[in-house]
């Protein structure tokens, strides 16, 4: 019964005692950005956690969405990420300050290293990661950020940092759904009090028609998406589903009025399908041959631009 968590609590408490909303709204340049959906999530659906990245190019829009929602800044958990071309003692601080400026905030709730990869021209990858992490530790000391962490890091990448760090990463954000369920990595993080956070919880919609998921959804009179988000919650995985459609944003938030059984959880845990939405093999090329941040927003319509 360890994975069946039945409390309606909507936060996890990190090892530094910061409360982090277990449900967030993911944003990116893939699939477009809907300004109206972000405002709706905050104003109407009770979302208090917004996840983005400098790379996505939508930090400025999110700042406007928070303002338009009427929700006080201090009630919103704002998380963004540092792209590998900005890694380094000075450049990381500059990138952090730039994100703060675009997000209209003097501080960030969470700042993550986006990938463990670095530019191919770097001779000492390990040292660059350690120097960059030390900069995040200093920003934490300065109270410019409340939570520091990493994204897409495997055990070997975490070890690089933790061999010399003063602060263990509070969070590791990785792809997570029943067809991409890194159990050993999650156990590794749990043993070290690193909160696991999952993106692509719906696998970009590619597993919503999976019969076993649909059967569980039917039993609970819920949608397959709600079942998958609830599965995340009961495993105490912070979940950041993304949608540009208001009715989907609302649906994804309505997951606190039912509980998956131990059998349901085991069914989802033991699915044998393999699916990777964010292929790490293509990241190095994007780092070494970078396009401008938010380059896809230039070709994907940004809905309701302010």
C-alpha positions as CSV (number, residue, x, y, z in Angstrom):
1,X,0.0,0.0,0.0
2,X,3.1,2.3,0.1
3,X,2.2,3.9,-3.3
4,X,-1.5,4.4,-2.5
5,X,-1.6,7.9,-1.0
6,X,-5.1,8.9,-0.2
7,X,-4.7,12.4,1.4
8,X,-6.2,15.4,-0.5
9,X,-3.0,17.4,0.4
10,X,-2.0,19.4,-2.7
11,X,1.6,20.0,-1.8
12,X,4.8,18.1,-1.2
13,X,7.2,19.4,1.4
14,X,10.8,19.4,0.2
15,X,13.7,18.6,2.5
16,X,14.4,22.3,3.0
17,X,10.7,22.6,4.2
18,X,9.5,24.5,1.2
19,X,6.0,23.5,0.2
20,X,5.7,22.8,-3.5
21,X,2.3,22.4,-5.3
22,X,2.0,18.8,-6.5
23,X,0.1,19.9,-9.5
24,X,1.5,22.5,-11.9
25,X,0.8,23.8,-15.4
26,X,3.6,23.0,-17.9
27,X,4.5,25.4,-20.7
28,X,6.8,25.1,-23.6
29,X,7.3,26.1,-27.2
30,X,6.3,22.6,-28.4
31,X,2.6,22.7,-29.2
32,X,2.3,26.5,-28.8
33,X,1.6,28.8,-25.9
34,X,-1.9,29.9,-24.9
35,X,-2.0,33.0,-22.8
36,X,-5.6,32.6,-22.1
37,X,-5.1,29.0,-20.8
38,X,-2.5,30.2,-18.3
39,X,-4.6,33.0,-17.0
40,X,-7.6,30.6,-16.8
41,X,-5.5,28.0,-14.9
42,X,-4.5,30.6,-12.3
43,X,-7.7,32.6,-12.0
44,X,-10.4,29.8,-12.3
45,X,-8.8,26.4,-11.7
46,X,-6.7,27.1,-8.7
47,X,-3.3,26.3,-10.2
48,X,-0.5,27.8,-8.2
49,X,2.5,26.3,-9.9
50,X,3.7,27.3,-13.4
51,X,6.7,25.6,-15.0
52,X,8.6,27.1,-17.9
53,X,12.2,27.6,-19.1
54,X,14.3,30.4,-20.7
55,X,14.6,28.1,-23.7
56,X,10.8,28.2,-24.4
57,X,10.7,31.9,-24.9
58,X,7.5,32.5,-23.0
59,X,8.6,33.8,-19.6
60,X,7.5,37.3,-20.5
61,X,4.0,36.0,-21.4
62,X,3.8,34.2,-18.1
63,X,4.6,37.3,-16.1
64,X,1.7,39.0,-17.8
65,X,-0.6,36.0,-17.2
66,X,0.2,36.1,-13.5
67,X,-0.6,39.8,-13.4
68,X,-3.8,39.5,-15.4
69,X,-5.0,36.5,-13.2
70,X,-5.1,38.7,-10.1
71,X,-3.3,36.0,-8.1
72,X,-0.7,37.6,-5.9
73,X,2.9,36.8,-7.0
74,X,3.8,35.3,-3.6
75,X,1.0,32.7,-4.1
76,X,2.4,31.4,-7.4
77,X,5.2,28.9,-7.4
78,X,7.2,30.0,-10.5
79,X,9.8,27.6,-11.9
80,X,12.1,28.1,-14.8
81,X,15.3,26.5,-16.1
82,X,18.9,27.4,-17.2
83,X,19.8,26.2,-20.7
84,X,23.3,24.5,-21.0
85,X,24.8,27.3,-23.1
86,X,24.3,29.5,-20.1
87,X,26.2,27.2,-17.7
88,X,29.1,28.7,-15.9
89,X,29.7,30.9,-12.8
90,X,29.0,34.2,-14.5
91,X,26.7,33.2,-17.3
92,X,24.4,31.3,-15.1
93,X,23.9,34.3,-12.8
94,X,23.2,36.4,-15.8
95,X,20.7,33.9,-17.1
96,X,19.0,33.8,-13.8
97,X,18.7,37.6,-13.6
98,X,17.3,37.6,-17.1
99,X,14.7,35.0,-16.2
100,X,13.7,37.1,-13.2
101,X,13.4,40.2,-15.3
102,X,11.2,38.5,-17.9
103,X,9.1,36.9,-15.3
104,X,8.6,40.2,-13.5
105,X,9.9,38.9,-10.2
106,X,12.8,39.7,-7.9
107,X,13.1,36.0,-7.0
108,X,12.2,32.6,-8.3
109,X,10.6,29.8,-6.5
110,X,12.6,27.1,-8.3
111,X,15.5,27.2,-10.7
112,X,16.7,24.0,-12.5
113,X,19.6,23.0,-14.7
114,X,17.7,22.0,-17.9
115,X,20.0,19.2,-19.1
116,X,23.1,17.4,-17.9
117,X,24.7,17.9,-21.3
118,X,27.0,20.9,-22.0
119,X,28.5,22.3,-25.2
120,X,30.9,19.9,-26.9
121,X,33.6,22.6,-26.9
122,X,33.8,22.3,-23.1
123,X,36.8,20.3,-22.0
124,X,35.8,19.5,-18.4
125,X,32.1,18.8,-18.4
126,X,32.1,17.7,-14.7
127,X,33.8,20.9,-13.6
128,X,31.4,23.1,-15.5
129,X,28.4,21.3,-14.0
130,X,29.9,21.7,-10.5
131,X,30.7,25.4,-11.1
132,X,27.2,26.0,-12.3
133,X,25.6,24.1,-9.4
134,X,27.7,26.2,-7.0
135,X,26.2,29.3,-8.6
136,X,22.7,28.0,-7.8
137,X,23.8,27.3,-4.2
138,X,25.0,30.9,-3.9
139,X,21.7,32.2,-5.3
140,X,19.9,30.1,-2.7
141,X,22.2,31.5,0.0
142,X,21.3,35.0,-1.2
143,X,17.6,34.1,-1.0
144,X,17.1,34.9,-4.7
145,X,15.6,31.4,-5.2
146,X,13.8,29.1,-2.8
147,X,14.4,25.7,-4.5
148,X,17.3,24.6,-6.7
149,X,17.3,21.4,-8.8
150,X,18.0,19.6,-12.0
151,X,16.1,18.3,-15.0
152,X,16.7,15.2,-17.0
153,X,19.5,14.0,-14.8
154,X,20.2,10.3,-14.3
155,X,22.0,8.8,-11.4
156,X,25.5,9.3,-12.9
157,X,24.7,13.0,-13.5
158,X,23.5,13.5,-10.0
159,X,26.7,11.9,-8.7
160,X,28.8,14.4,-10.5
161,X,27.2,17.2,-8.6
162,X,26.8,15.5,-5.2
163,X,30.5,14.5,-5.0
164,X,31.3,18.1,-4.0
165,X,28.0,20.0,-3.5
166,X,27.0,21.8,-0.4
167,X,23.3,21.5,-1.2
168,X,21.8,18.3,-2.6
169,X,19.3,19.0,-5.5
170,X,15.9,19.6,-4.0
171,X,14.1,18.4,-7.2
172,X,14.9,16.3,-10.3
173,X,12.4,16.8,-13.1
174,X,12.2,14.0,-15.7
175,X,9.8,12.5,-18.2
176,X,7.3,10.3,-16.3
177,X,4.3,8.3,-17.4
178,X,3.5,4.5,-17.3
179,X,5.5,3.9,-20.5
180,X,8.5,5.9,-19.2
181,X,8.7,4.9,-15.5
182,X,12.3,5.1,-14.3
183,X,11.8,3.2,-11.1
184,X,15.5,2.9,-10.1
185,X,16.1,6.6,-10.7
186,X,13.0,7.4,-8.5
187,X,14.3,5.2,-5.8
188,X,17.7,6.7,-6.0
189,X,16.2,10.2,-5.6
190,X,13.9,9.1,-2.8
191,X,16.8,7.7,-0.8
192,X,18.5,11.1,-1.0
193,X,15.4,13.2,-0.3
194,X,15.4,14.5,-3.9
195,X,11.8,15.2,-4.9
196,X,10.9,13.6,-8.2
197,X,8.9,15.7,-10.6
198,X,7.4,14.4,-13.8
199,X,6.8,16.1,-17.1
200,X,4.7,14.7,-20.1
201,X,2.5,12.8,-17.6
202,X,0.0,12.1,-20.4
203,X,2.8,11.2,-22.9
204,X,1.5,13.9,-25.3
205,X,-1.8,12.0,-25.4
206,X,-0.2,9.0,-27.0
207,X,-1.3,6.5,-24.3
208,X,-4.8,7.9,-23.5
209,X,-6.3,5.1,-25.6
210,X,-4.5,2.4,-23.9
211,X,-7.2,-0.1,-22.9
212,X,-6.0,-0.7,-19.4
213,X,-6.0,3.1,-18.7
214,X,-9.4,3.5,-20.2
215,X,-10.8,0.6,-18.1
216,X,-9.5,2.2,-14.9
217,X,-11.0,5.5,-16.0
218,X,-14.4,4.0,-16.6
219,X,-14.5,2.4,-13.2
220,X,-13.9,5.7,-11.5
221,X,-16.0,7.7,-14.0
222,X,-13.0,9.8,-14.8
223,X,-11.0,10.6,-18.0
224,X,-7.8,8.7,-18.8
225,X,-5.9,11.9,-18.3
226,X,-7.3,12.3,-14.8
227,X,-6.3,8.7,-14.0
228,X,-2.7,9.4,-15.1
229,X,-2.4,12.6,-13.1
230,X,-3.9,10.9,-10.0
231,X,-1.4,8.1,-10.4
232,X,1.4,10.7,-10.2
233,X,-0.2,12.2,-7.1
234,X,-0.5,9.0,-5.3
235,X,3.1,8.2,-6.0
236,X,3.9,11.7,-4.6
237,X,5.4,12.7,-7.9
238,X,5.0,16.4,-8.7
239,X,3.0,16.6,-12.0
240,X,3.0,19.4,-14.6
241,X,0.6,18.5,-17.4
242,X,0.5,20.9,-20.3
243,X,-2.5,22.0,-22.3
244,X,-3.5,25.1,-24.4
245,X,-7.2,24.2,-24.1
246,X,-9.1,25.6,-21.2
247,X,-11.4,22.6,-20.7
248,X,-8.4,20.3,-20.5
249,X,-6.7,22.6,-18.1
250,X,-9.8,22.4,-15.8
251,X,-10.1,18.6,-16.3
252,X,-6.5,18.1,-15.3
253,X,-7.0,19.9,-12.1
254,X,-10.1,17.9,-11.0
255,X,-8.2,14.9,-9.5
256,X,-8.8,15.2,-5.8
257,X,-12.2,13.5,-5.5
258,X,-11.2,9.9,-6.2
259,X,-8.6,7.4,-5.2
260,X,-6.9,4.7,-7.3
261,X,-6.9,1.3,-5.7
262,X,-3.8,-0.7,-5.0
263,X,-4.7,-2.9,-8.0
264,X,-5.1,0.2,-10.2
265,X,-1.7,1.5,-9.1
266,X,0.0,-1.8,-9.8
267,X,-1.6,-2.0,-13.2
268,X,-0.2,1.4,-14.2
269,X,3.1,0.7,-12.5
270,X,3.7,-2.5,-14.5
271,X,2.8,-1.5,-18.0
272,X,5.4,-2.7,-20.3
273,X,5.2,-0.2,-23.2
274,X,8.2,1.9,-24.0
275,X,7.7,5.5,-25.1
276,X,10.1,8.5,-24.9
277,X,8.6,11.9,-25.8
278,X,11.7,13.9,-25.1
279,X,14.5,12.1,-26.8
280,X,17.8,13.0,-25.1
281,X,19.9,11.9,-28.1
282,X,19.0,15.0,-30.0
283,X,19.8,17.5,-27.2
284,X,23.5,17.8,-27.9
285,X,22.9,19.0,-31.4
286,X,20.5,21.6,-30.1
287,X,23.1,22.8,-27.6
288,X,26.0,22.9,-30.1
289,X,24.0,24.5,-32.9
290,X,21.5,26.7,-31.0
291,X,18.6,28.5,-32.4
292,X,17.2,31.5,-30.6
293,X,15.3,30.9,-27.4
294,X,11.6,30.5,-28.2
295,X,12.3,29.9,-31.9
296,X,9.3,27.8,-32.2
297,X,7.0,30.5,-30.9
298,X,7.8,32.4,-34.1
299,X,6.1,29.7,-36.2
300,X,3.4,28.5,-33.7
301,X,0.6,31.0,-33.1
302,X,0.7,32.4,-29.6
303,X,-3.0,32.6,-28.7
304,X,-4.4,35.9,-27.3
305,X,-1.2,37.8,-27.3
306,X,-1.5,40.7,-24.8
